[in-house]
Amino acid sequence: MFGKKEGGFDAATGEWGSDNVGMMKMLAGMPHMMRKPMMKGRINQLLSLTEEQRQDSIRDMIGAFHSSKVKSKARESLVATRVEIVGELSDEKRHTIISSRSEALKVAPELDQQDREVQKKILSKLSKSTREKFQATWDQVHGE
């Protein structure tokens, strides 16, 4: 997501986005008021990428979130911030990010499941309007 190296699947670690793990750990350790603008900037950058680039970046970002090197509490704060930001986007941008996330994780179903579990856990912690917007778009994209 933020690293200079090419992301992707690391056969040695069995993880996606392993070159981004250090950055994710740093972000997770920041106060929310510092973490949110940094992640929001990156999510806005994702929107300017081609669909393929966006999917690769999202897969690497989520892979880094779910690395075994990232503690559970840190993972929850990262996912909560991401979901909050996506929930605050315009309908069109929110749909683009959630659709790209869905497509990106089709090649990594175990990562998709891990991320969904954390999303479900943190959704109740978000503001009602953000949660409802995120969930409505999520349901639309996933046909739920």
PEJOMO-V99300 format. One record per pair of residues at least 24 apart in sequence whose C-alpha atoms are under 7 Angstrom apart, sorted by the first residue. I is the first residue (numbers start at 1). J is the second residue. Records with the same first field share a line. If there is no record, write none. Layout:
I: J ; J
This chain:
1: 57 ; 60 ; 61
7: 60
8: 60
15: 63 ; 67
16: 59 ; 60 ; 63 ; 64
17: 60 ; 61 ; 63 ; 64
18: 64
20: 64
21: 64 ; 67
24: 64 ; 65
25: 70
28: 74 ; 77 ; 78
36: 81
40: 85
54: 100
55: 100 ; 101 ; 103 ; 104
56: 104
58: 101 ; 104
59: 104 ; 105
63: 111
76: 118 ; 122
79: 119
80: 122
84: 126 ; 130
86: 134
87: 130 ; 131 ; 133 ; 134
88: 130
95: 137
98: 138
99: 141
